[in-house]
Amino acid sequence: MASAEVDMPSRGRRDGGDSYRPSAPRARTPPPVRTEEEKQAAAKAEYEKLLNMRSGGTYIPPARLRALQAQITDKTSKEYQRMAWEALKKSINGLINKVNTANIKFIVPELFGENLIRGRGLFCRSIMKAQAASLPFTPIYAAMAAIVNTKLPTVGELLIKRLIMQFRKGYKRNDKAVCLSSTTFLAHLINQQVQHEILAGQILLTLLNKPSDDSVEIAVGFCREVGQYLEEMQASISMVVFDQFRNILHEADIDKRTQYMIEVLFQVRKDKFKDNPAIKEELDLVEEEDQITHNVELDGQIDVQDGLNVFKFDPDWEEHEEEYKKLKAEILGEGSDDEDDEDDEDESSEEEEEEEETKAMEIKDQTNADLVNLRRTIYLTIMSSADPEEAVHKLMKINLPAGQEPELPSMIVECCSQEKTYTKFFGLIGERFAKINRLWCDLFEKAFATYYETIHRYENNKLRNIAMLFGHMFAVDALGWHALSVIHLNEDETTSSSRIFIKILFQHIAEETGMPKLKAKLTDDMVRPNLEGLFPRDNPRNIRFSINYFTSIGMGLLTEESREYLQNMPKPALPAPAARDDSDSDSDRLGRLARAALAELVIVDARYPAQREETDDPGPTRILVLVLARVQGHTQGPRLLLGDGAEALRTLPAQPETRSALPARVCLGRPHLVGLGAPHIALTADPDPLLPKDEETRLLLARLGVGETPALTLVGVEGTALQ
């Protein structure tokens, strides 16, 4: 059998090699380089695919998404505008969500930095959503909307229209939560004068037309928010509304809880809405003449422009952005920021270099011209204001350079000191600043310490005004009472000016708060450690000085604890009397006795207040000297010589050391000090004193060791015996 031959196909290679010996590897052809247009088209296509992808699709890492968005730079393209729209929505929503009372003044400029003309629908939707989620923040959102309305009234009008439409829908659907949030927001917009108050009357009458428990509850809440404003601006509307409430309370079939709410509302009205002010002080940020009031009626035709909530392609996008950029510069008072919109890095770097060169060439002004201009601005702002609220509002707008903040409290005090008489206008300005921010409170406390240390430089009228200004601020707790720790009330550390300052300060505090409240404040355990300078406890001499001082200015009630402390203090042991030397003259011996007696005295003025010489300085202005001698007919007991200082000194030795050792001044007090634990005596320089006729004074003199017998001889100025 012949074998069949089968032809096997040859395994030749395309590159010329055989089947068992491979040829050299073939080089790959690189992909073609894509043009810029192709890259843009690919990026747009992928971005469009991601936008149209169903939810739950492929996860895109944020880094890849940002890189993809960075590739789209054509501002006329739909994809770029959509990205800008999404960024605008996130920015507006973020700013609204983080606003509060403390930072609203900083958030609003950032909000104007976004294109609110293009994003007005986003702004209204976001602020309505945030307000509905947190009703206690409604006054803050209303204040923000009021500020935006002053510059962009179309935004404020759109917000009011959407709130009215939301209330209509909620009222028809019996949605209590929606109605409550809408009416609360509208109430505060009416308080801010963004919307006319006629809308409040329309809403209230609509809710009370067919009263139910829910509608009356919403009306009560709305009336509590807007009631104070209606009472001031439209008393007739308020009267009609409360008449309707009264009819419902007496005639309508409503729940007990709802009846109680109406009764509480009438009590709130009787109290003049003191717990529900129309605008809180810290949110009163818009001048009345700057506000634009809209008059949108409840039943009118309303276009809420829902199309503004979604993205729409704008063929003139760049032109509209430039227009808003100019408007933003006008609103914020600044030039447009070219560096943010500059695409060319070389140009931006050149601008930065020019700015650095300009800063390097700036000349330092050593004449303090900037400081003088700042003080002039503050002075003119204060003096041109009609009321304290206006002054504070204008002063807050002044751009104070860093480190110049203390100039503001200083200028307020200086302006007050320039007035002929003190006016509460300046005290209210200082009070509001000290309560706005802890920074201003600290600066005013430092100013108080500075002015107290330098008060001797001011004449009496300026001193009085400054003391009354700080007295008002202490009375209303605008300043911490620890600031009084700078005062050390003793003979060595006070001057005539400082004593006058302290007198006027405390008298003004007592005038505003009342003496019982002042005493309670000064005896508070938290305040007491800071008042050791005013009410010292270190030595009897300073304690007596403090007691005599406050007694002389009519505030002896404040010294009760000091008197008790002085009475219970252990008395120092008296030195042993020196042996009598016959060579000593009677005058030398009398001088030593006088010094020893005066060192332990708390002086009391027994004259009638009408006979007393008035002076601004409650400190010592007359020299009264007490000289002890023997009583006539008694060899063991002393007698008293009373007289005016100039004449009494003639009876003492002429040696300088004796005169200097005598106290040059003693305080004058009042008769009610009689009966203290320390040795006392009443002095007078009247030609015909009343002391010998006063049985209480005789008993007091007896306590000093004068003797049990009342047979005393009082010698006057000229040596005349007064029985």
C-alpha positions in Angstrom: 0.0 0.0 0.0 1.6 3.1 -1.1 1.8 5.8 1.4 0.1 9.0 0.6 2.1 12.2 0.8 0.5 15.1 2.5 1.8 18.6 1.7 2.2 20.6 4.9 1.7 24.4 4.6 4.9 26.4 5.1 5.0 28.5 8.3 6.6 31.4 6.8 6.7 34.8 8.6 5.7 38.1 7.4 8.9 39.7 8.4 11.1 37.2 6.4 12.1 34.9 9.3 11.5 31.2 9.4 9.3 29.3 11.7 11.8 28.4 14.3 14.1 31.5 14.3 12.1 34.6 15.3 13.1 38.0 13.9 13.9 41.1 15.8 10.9 42.8 17.7 8.9 45.3 15.7 8.8 48.9 17.0 5.3 50.2 18.0 3.8 53.2 16.3 3.1 56.1 18.8 -0.5 57.3 19.0 -1.2 60.6 17.1 -0.9 63.8 19.2 -4.3 65.3 20.0 -4.9 68.9 19.4 -6.2 71.3 22.1 -9.6 71.3 20.5 -9.7 67.5 20.7 -8.8 67.6 24.4 -11.5 70.1 25.1 -14.0 68.0 23.2 -13.0 64.8 25.0 -13.2 66.5 28.4 -16.6 68.0 27.6 -18.0 64.7 26.4 -16.8 62.9 29.6 -18.1 65.6 31.8 -21.5 65.5 30.0 -21.6 61.8 30.4 -21.0 62.1 34.2 -23.7 64.7 34.6 -26.3 62.6 32.7 -25.3 59.4 34.5 -28.1 57.9 36.6 -27.7 58.1 40.4 -25.9 55.1 41.8 -23.6 55.0 38.9 -19.8 54.9 38.8 -18.0 56.7 41.6 -15.7 59.5 40.4 -12.9 60.4 42.8 -12.9 64.2 43.6 -9.3 64.5 42.4 -10.3 63.1 39.0 -13.4 65.3 38.9 -11.3 68.4 39.6 -8.8 67.5 37.0 -11.5 67.0 34.5 -13.1 70.3 35.3 -9.7 72.0 35.1 -9.4 70.9 31.5 -12.6 72.8 30.5 -11.5 76.4 30.1 -13.8 77.7 27.4 -16.1 80.2 29.1 -18.6 80.2 26.3 -19.2 76.5 26.6 -22.2 75.0 28.3 -20.0 72.7 30.4 -17.9 75.6 31.8 -21.0 77.6 32.7 -22.6 74.5 34.4 -19.5 74.1 36.5 -19.6 77.8 37.5 -23.3 77.4 38.3 -22.6 74.4 40.6 -19.8 76.3 42.3 -22.1 79.4 42.8 -24.8 77.2 44.4 -22.3 75.6 46.8 -20.8 78.9 47.8 -24.1 80.7 48.5 -25.4 77.7 50.4 -22.3 77.5 52.5 -22.3 81.2 53.4 -25.9 81.1 54.5 -25.4 78.0 56.6 -22.6 79.5 58.6 -24.0 83.0 59.3 -24.7 84.0 62.9 -24.9 87.2 65.0 -21.2 87.5 65.5 -20.0 87.0 61.9 -22.9 88.5 59.9 -20.9 91.6 59.1 -18.1 89.5 57.6 -20.4 87.0 55.8 -22.4 89.7 53.9 -19.4 91.1 52.0 -18.4 87.5 51.0 -22.0 87.0 49.8 -21.9 90.1 47.7 -18.7 88.7 46.2 -20.8 86.0 44.5 -23.0 86.8 41.5 -26.4 87.3 43.3 -28.0 88.6 40.2 -27.5 85.3 38.4 -28.0 83.3 41.6 -30.9 85.2 43.2 -33.1 82.1 42.8 -30.4 80.0 44.5 -30.1 82.6 47.3 -33.9 82.7 48.0 -34.2 78.9 47.9 -31.2 78.4 50.2 -32.2 81.0 52.8 -35.8 79.8 52.9 -34.6 76.2 53.4 -32.1 77.2 56.2 -34.8 79.3 57.9 -37.4 76.6 57.9 -34.8 74.2 59.4 -33.9 76.6 62.3 -36.6 79.0 63.2 -34.6 80.6 66.1 -32.1 82.0 63.5 -34.9 83.8 61.6 -33.9 87.3 62.8 -30.4 86.7 61.5 -31.6 85.5 58.1 -33.9 88.5 57.9 -31.1 90.9 58.8 -29.0 89.4 56.0 -31.9 89.7 53.5 -32.4 93.3 54.6 -28.7 94.2 53.9 -28.9 92.5 50.5 -32.2 94.3 49.7 -30.5 97.7 50.2 -28.2 97.0 47.2 -30.1 94.4 45.2 -33.8 95.1 45.7 -34.8 92.5 43.1 -33.5 89.8 45.4 -35.5 91.0 48.4 -38.6 91.3 46.3 -38.2 87.8 44.9 -37.7 86.4 48.5 -40.9 88.1 49.7 -42.9 86.7 46.7 -41.7 83.2 47.3 -42.5 83.4 51.0 -46.0 84.7 50.3 -46.6 81.9 47.7 -45.2 79.3 50.2 -47.7 80.6 52.8 -50.6 80.4 50.4 -49.8 76.8 49.5 -49.3 75.8 53.1 -52.5 77.5 54.2 -54.5 75.7 51.5 -52.9 72.3 52.4 -53.3 72.9 56.1 -49.6 72.5 56.5 -48.9 74.1 59.9 -45.1 73.8 59.7 -44.9 75.6 56.4 -47.3 78.3 57.5 -45.4 78.9 60.7 -42.0 79.2 59.1 -43.3 81.4 56.3 -45.1 83.8 58.6 -42.1 84.0 61.0 -39.8 84.9 58.2 -42.2 87.5 56.8 -42.7 89.0 60.2 -39.0 89.7 60.6 -38.8 91.1 57.1 -41.6 93.5 58.0 -39.7 94.5 61.1 -36.6 95.2 58.9 -38.8 97.3 56.6 -38.1 95.1 53.6 -41.9 94.5 53.2 -44.7 97.0 54.0 -46.7 96.3 57.2 -50.0 96.1 55.3 -49.1 92.5 54.6 -49.0 91.7 58.3 -52.7 92.9 58.6 -53.7 90.8 55.6 -52.1 87.6 56.9 -53.5 88.1 60.4 -57.1 88.7 59.1 -56.8 85.7 56.8 -55.7 83.4 59.7 -58.4 84.8 62.0 -61.3 84.9 59.5 -62.1 81.2 60.1 -60.4 80.5 63.3 -59.2 77.0 64.2 -56.7 75.9 66.8 -53.8 75.8 64.3 -54.6 79.1 62.5 -55.0 81.0 65.8 -51.7 79.5 67.1 -49.9 80.6 63.9 -51.6 84.1 64.2 -50.5 84.4 67.8 -46.9 83.5 67.0 -46.9 85.9 64.0 -48.4 88.7 66.1 -45.8 88.3 68.9 -43.0 88.7 66.3 -44.5 91.7 64.5 -46.7 93.2 67.2 -44.3 95.9 68.5 -43.6 97.2 65.0 -47.4 97.3 64.2 -48.0 99.2 67.4 -45.5 101.8 66.4 -46.2 102.1 62.7 -49.8 101.0 62.2 -51.7 101.2 65.5 -55.1 100.9 63.6 -54.2 97.5 62.2 -53.0 96.4 65.6 -56.3 97.5 67.2 -58.4 95.6 64.6 -56.3 92.5 65.0 -56.5 92.4 68.8 -60.3 93.1 68.7 -60.5 90.0 66.5 -58.5 88.0 69.1 -60.8 89.2 71.8 -63.9 88.1 69.9 -62.3 84.7 69.3 -61.4 84.3 72.9 -65.0 85.0 74.0 -67.1 83.5 71.2 -65.1 80.9 69.2 -65.0 77.2 70.1 -61.3 76.7 70.5 -59.1 74.6 72.8 -58.2 75.7 76.3 -54.5 75.7 75.2 -55.3 78.1 72.4 -57.3 80.4 74.7 -54.4 80.5 77.1 -52.1 81.5 74.2 -54.4 84.4 73.4 -54.4 85.5 77.0 -50.6 85.4 77.1 -50.5 87.5 73.9 -52.6 90.2 75.5 -50.2 90.2 78.5 -47.3 90.5 76.1 -49.0 93.5 74.5 -49.6 95.0 77.9 -45.9 94.7 78.6 -45.2 96.4 75.3 -43.5 93.4 73.8 -40.4 93.8 76.0 -39.4 90.2 75.4 -40.1 90.3 71.7 -38.4 93.4 70.3 -38.9 94.2 66.6 -35.2 94.3 65.9 -32.5 93.2 68.3 -29.8 95.8 68.8 -27.0 93.7 67.4 -29.0 93.0 64.2 -30.0 96.6 63.6 -27.5 97.0 60.7 -29.4 99.0 58.1 -30.0 102.7 58.2 -33.7 103.5 57.8 -33.2 105.8 54.9 -31.2 103.2 53.0 -33.8 100.5 53.2 -36.1 99.8 50.2 -39.6 98.7 51.2 -41.6 96.5 48.9 -45.4 96.4 48.9 -46.4 92.9 47.7 -50.0 92.0 48.6 -51.2 88.7 49.8 -53.8 88.2 47.1 -52.0 89.8 44.2 -50.5 88.2 41.1 -47.1 86.8 42.0 -44.4 85.4 39.8 -41.9 83.4 41.8 -39.6 82.8 38.8 -38.9 79.1 39.5 -36.8 79.0 36.3 -34.0 80.9 38.3 -33.5 77.7 40.4 -32.1 75.7 37.5 -29.1 76.2 35.2 -29.6 77.9 31.9 -27.0 78.5 29.2 -26.1 82.2 28.8 -24.6 83.2 25.4 -23.5 86.5 26.9 -22.1 85.0 30.1 -18.8 86.9 30.1 -20.5 90.3 29.6 -22.9 89.6 32.4 -20.0 88.6 34.7 -18.2 91.9 33.9 -21.3 93.9 34.7 -21.7 92.2 38.0 -18.0 92.7 38.8 -18.5 96.5 38.3 -21.6 96.4 40.5 -19.7 94.4 43.2 -17.0 97.0 43.2 -19.6 99.7 43.7 -21.3 97.9 46.5 -18.2 96.9 48.4 -16.4 100.2 47.7 -13.4 98.4 46.2 -11.8 98.0 42.8 -12.2 94.7 41.0 -9.7 92.1 41.9 -7.8 91.6 38.6 -5.5 89.0 40.1 -8.4 86.5 40.7 -9.5 86.7 37.1 -6.1 86.9 35.5 -5.3 83.8 33.4 -1.8 84.8 32.5 0.5 84.0 35.4 3.2 86.3 34.0 1.0 89.3 34.2 -0.1 88.6 37.8 3.5 88.1 38.8 4.4 91.5 37.3 1.6 93.2 39.2 2.8 91.6 42.5 6.3 92.9 41.8 4.9 96.4 41.2 3.0 96.3 44.4 6.1 95.2 46.3 8.1 98.1 44.8 5.3 100.5 45.8 5.4 99.3 49.3 9.1 99.6 49.5 8.9 103.2 48.3 6.3 104.2 51.0 7.5 107.0 53.3 6.9 106.7 57.0 5.0 109.7 58.3 6.5 110.8 61.7 4.1 113.7 62.1 1.2 111.4 63.2 -1.0 112.9 60.4 -2.9 109.6 60.1 -3.6 109.6 63.8 -4.9 113.2 63.7 -7.1 112.4 60.8 -8.5 109.3 62.5 -9.3 111.3 65.7 -10.9 114.0 63.6 -13.0 111.4 61.8 -14.2 109.9 65.1 -14.9 113.3 66.6 -17.0 114.4 63.6 -18.8 111.1 63.4 -19.9 111.4 67.1 -20.8 115.0 67.0 -22.9 114.7 63.8 -25.0 111.8 65.1 -28.5 112.4 66.2 -28.7 109.6 68.8 -26.4 107.0 70.4 -27.5 104.2 68.1 -26.7 106.2 65.0 -23.3 107.1 66.4 -22.4 103.5 67.3 -23.5 102.3 63.8 -21.4 104.9 62.1 -18.4 104.4 64.3 -18.4 100.7 63.6 -18.0 101.4 60.0 -14.8 103.3 60.5 -11.8 101.2 59.4 -9.5 101.4 62.4 -5.8 100.6 61.5 -4.3 97.7 63.4 -3.1 98.8 66.8 -5.2 102.0 66.8 -8.3 100.5 68.5 -7.7 102.3 71.8 -8.2 105.6 70.1 -11.9 105.0 69.8 -12.7 104.7 73.6 -10.2 107.6 74.2 -12.0 109.9 71.7 -15.4 109.0 73.2 -14.2 110.1 76.7 -12.5 113.2 75.3 -15.6 114.3 73.4 -17.6 113.8 76.6 -15.1 115.9 78.6 -15.4 118.8 76.2 -19.1 119.3 77.0 -20.2 122.0 79.4 -22.3 119.5 81.3 -22.5 115.8 81.2 -25.0 114.3 78.8 -26.1 110.6 78.8 -25.5 110.5 75.0 -21.8 109.6 75.5 -22.5 107.2 78.3 -24.9 105.2 76.1 -22.3 105.2 73.3 -19.7 103.7 75.6 -22.2 101.3 77.1 -23.1 99.9 73.6 -19.5 99.5 72.5 -18.6 97.8 75.8 -21.4 95.3 75.3 -20.9 94.7 71.6 -17.6 92.9 72.0 -15.2 91.9 74.8 -12.4 93.8 72.9 -14.1 97.2 73.5 -14.9 96.3 77.1 -11.2 95.6 77.8 -10.2 98.9 76.0 -12.6 100.9 78.1 -11.3 99.3 81.3 -7.8 100.2 80.3 -9.0 103.7 79.5 -10.5 104.0 83.0 -7.2 103.1 84.6 -5.3 105.6 82.4 -7.7 108.4 83.1 -7.7 107.8 86.8 -3.9 108.0 86.9 -3.8 111.2 84.9 -7.0 112.8 86.3 -5.0 115.6 88.0 -4.3 117.1 84.6 -8.0 117.9 84.0 -9.9 120.9 85.2 -13.0 120.4 87.4 -15.6 120.4 84.6 -13.8 117.9 82.5 -13.1 115.8 85.5 -16.8 115.7 86.4 -17.9 114.7 82.9 -15.3 111.9 82.8 -16.3 110.6 86.2 -20.0 110.6 85.3 -19.3 108.8 82.0 -17.5 105.9 83.7 -20.0 106.0 86.5 -22.8 105.3 84.0 -20.8 102.4 82.5 -20.2 100.8 85.9 -23.9 101.3 86.9 -25.1 99.3 83.8 -22.4 96.7 84.2 -20.8 97.7 80.9 -17.4 97.7 82.7 -16.2 95.0 85.0 -16.0 96.1 88.7 -12.5 94.7 88.8 -11.4 97.8 87.1 -11.8 99.7 90.4 -8.8 97.8 91.7 -6.6 100.7 90.4 -8.0 103.0 93.1 -6.1 103.0 96.4 -8.0 105.2 98.8 -5.5 106.4 101.4 -3.9 109.7 102.3 -0.6 108.9 100.6 -1.9 107.7 97.2 -4.7 110.1 96.5 -4.8 113.7 95.5 -7.4 116.4 95.6 -8.4 115.6 92.0 -8.5 111.9 92.4 -10.8 112.2 95.5 -13.1 114.5 93.6 -13.2 111.9 90.8 -14.0 109.1 93.1 -16.7 111.1 94.8 -18.5 112.0 91.5 -18.0 108.4 90.2 -19.7 106.8 93.2 -22.4 109.4 93.5 -23.4 108.9 89.9 -23.4 105.1 90.3 -25.6 105.4 93.4 -27.9 107.8 91.5 -28.5 105.3 88.7 -28.6 102.1 90.7 -29.6 103.2 94.2 -27.6 102.8 97.4 -28.9 99.3 98.3 -28.0 97.8 95.0 -24.6 99.6 95.1 -23.9 98.2 98.5 -25.0 94.7 97.5 -22.7 94.9 94.5 -19.7 96.1 96.5 -20.2 93.3 99.1 -20.5 90.6 96.5 -17.9 87.8 97.1 -16.8 88.0 93.4 -16.2 91.8 93.5 -14.9 92.2 97.1 -11.2 91.0 96.3 -10.9 93.8 93.7 -12.0 96.5 96.2 -9.2 96.2 98.7 -7.9 99.6 97.6 -11.2 101.3 98.2 -11.9 99.6 101.5 -8.4 98.7 102.9 -7.8 96.3 105.6 -4.0 96.7 106.0 -3.7 99.2 108.8 -6.1 101.3 111.0 -4.9 104.6 109.5 -6.0 103.7 106.0 -9.2 102.1 107.3 -10.1 105.3 109.1 -9.3 107.4 106.1 -11.6 105.3 103.9 -14.4 105.4 106.5 -14.1 109.2 106.9 -14.0 109.7 103.1 -17.2 107.7 102.2 -19.0 109.2 105.2 -18.1 112.7 104.1 -19.6 112.2 100.7 -22.9 110.8 102.2 -22.1 107.1 101.7 -21.4 106.0 105.2 -23.7 103.0 104.5 -20.9 101.5 102.4 -18.4 101.5 105.4 -20.3 99.3 107.8 -18.1 96.3 107.3 -15.0 98.5 107.5 -16.2 99.9 110.8 -16.9 96.5 112.2 -13.5 95.3 111.1 -11.8 98.4 112.7 -13.7 97.8 115.9 -12.6 94.1 116.1 -9.0 94.8 115.1 -6.5 94.1 117.9 -5.2 97.4 119.1 -1.4 97.8 119.2 0.1 98.1 122.6 0.8 101.7 123.6 4.4 102.6 124.5 5.2 103.3 128.1 4.9 106.9 129.0 8.2 108.7 129.4 9.1 109.9 132.9 8.3 113.5 133.4 11.2 115.8 133.2 10.9 119.1 135.1 12.9 120.7 132.3 10.0 119.9 129.8 7.8 122.8 129.2 4.0 122.5 129.3 3.9 123.3 125.6 6.2 120.3 124.8 4.1 118.0 126.9 0.9 119.2 125.3 2.3 118.6 121.9 3.2 115.0 122.6 -0.3 114.4 124.1 -2.0 116.0 121.1 0.0 113.8 118.6 -0.8 110.6 120.6 -4.5 111.5 120.7 -4.9 112.4 117.1 -3.2 109.2 115.9 -6.2 107.2 117.2 -9.1 109.5 116.3 -11.9 109.2 113.8 -13.1 112.8 113.5 -16.8 113.6 113.4 -18.2 117.0 112.4 -21.0 117.8 114.9 -22.2 121.0 113.0 -25.5 121.0 111.3 -25.2 120.2 107.5 -26.7 123.6 106.6 -23.9 125.3 108.5 -21.2 123.2 106.8 -19.0 124.8 104.1 -19.6 122.9 100.8 -16.6 122.0 98.7 -15.9 119.6 95.8 -13.0 118.1 97.7 -14.3 115.8 100.4 -10.8 115.5 101.8 -9.2 117.6 104.5 -9.2 121.3 103.8 -9.1 122.7 107.3 -6.5 122.1 110.1 -8.1 121.2 113.4 -5.8 120.5 116.3 -6.7 118.9 119.6 -4.6 119.6 122.6 -4.9 117.7 125.9 -4.3 119.5 129.2 -5.3 119.2 132.7 -8.9 119.9 133.8 -9.2 122.9 136.1 -9.2 121.7 139.7 -8.3 118.1 138.8 -4.6 117.2 138.8 -5.2 113.7 137.3 -7.5 114.4 134.3 -6.9 116.3 131.0 -9.0 119.0 129.5 -9.8 119.8 125.9 -8.7 122.7 123.8 -10.7 123.1 120.5 -10.0 125.6 117.9 -9.2 126.4 114.3 -5.8 125.2 113.1 -4.1 128.5 112.5 -4.9 129.8 116.0 -4.5 126.5 117.9 -1.0 126.1 116.5 0.0 129.2 118.5 -0.5 127.4 121.7 2.1 124.7 120.6 5.9 125.0 120.7 7.5 126.8 117.8 10.0 124.0 117.1 9.7 122.7 113.4 9.9 119.1 114.4 6.9 119.5 116.7 4.8 121.2 114.1 5.7 118.6 111.3 4.8 115.7 113.6 1.3 116.9 114.0 -1.2 115.7 111.4 -1.6 118.5 108.9 -5.1 117.4 107.9 -8.0 115.6 109.5 -11.3 114.4 107.8 -14.7 115.9 108.6 -17.5 113.4 109.1 -21.1 113.4 110.3 -22.7 113.0 113.8 -24.1 109.5 113.1 -20.5 108.1 113.5 -20.8 108.6 117.3 -20.7 105.2 119.0 -17.9 103.5 117.1 -15.5 101.2 118.8 -12.4 103.4 118.2 -11.8 106.5 120.3 -13.9 109.4 118.9 -14.3 113.1 119.4 -16.4 115.8 117.8 -14.6 119.0 116.8 -15.9 122.4 115.8 -14.5 125.8 115.1 -17.7 127.8 115.5 -17.5 130.8 117.9 -20.5 129.4 119.8 -20.3 125.7 119.4 -23.2 123.3 120.2 -21.0 120.6 121.6 -21.2 121.5 125.4 -25.0 121.5 125.2 -25.1 118.0 123.7 -25.4 115.3 126.3 -24.3 112.6 123.8 -21.1 114.6 123.2 -20.5 114.9 126.9 -20.8 111.1 127.3 -18.5 110.6 124.3 -15.8 112.9 125.8 -16.1 110.9 129.0 -15.3 107.7 127.1 -12.0 109.2 126.1 -10.8 109.1 129.7 -11.5 112.8 130.3 -13.3 111.9 133.5 -16.7 110.9 134.8 -17.6 114.4 135.9 -19.2 116.6 133.2 -17.6 119.7 134.7 -15.4 120.3 131.6 -14.0 123.5 130.3 -13.8 123.9 126.5 -11.4 126.7 125.4 -12.2 128.4 122.1 -10.0 130.1 119.5 -9.2 133.1 121.6 -9.0 131.2 124.9 -12.5 132.0 126.0 -14.0 129.4 128.3 -17.1 127.8 126.8 -19.2 125.9 129.4 
